Amino acid sequence: TLLREKYGENAKLIYELQDSIDDDGNNEKLALRYDLTVPFARYISQNKISAMKRYQIGKV
């Protein structure tokens, strides 16, 4: 994935999520950097969200 190419040796710190199908029936590959997984999982569980789209753009 694009994230793995960017982080090289630190690619082990990226978690790939289960493939999902978007609203148009297309297969989506999802991944998160390690430092985003816990806060994001906490937000999802506290708000009882079953489906959502999230975009984050910024320097890493």
Secondary structure, 3 states (H helix, E strand, C coil): CHHHHHHHHHHHHEEEEEEEECCCCCEEEEEEEHHHHHHHHHHHHHCCCCCCCCCCCCCC
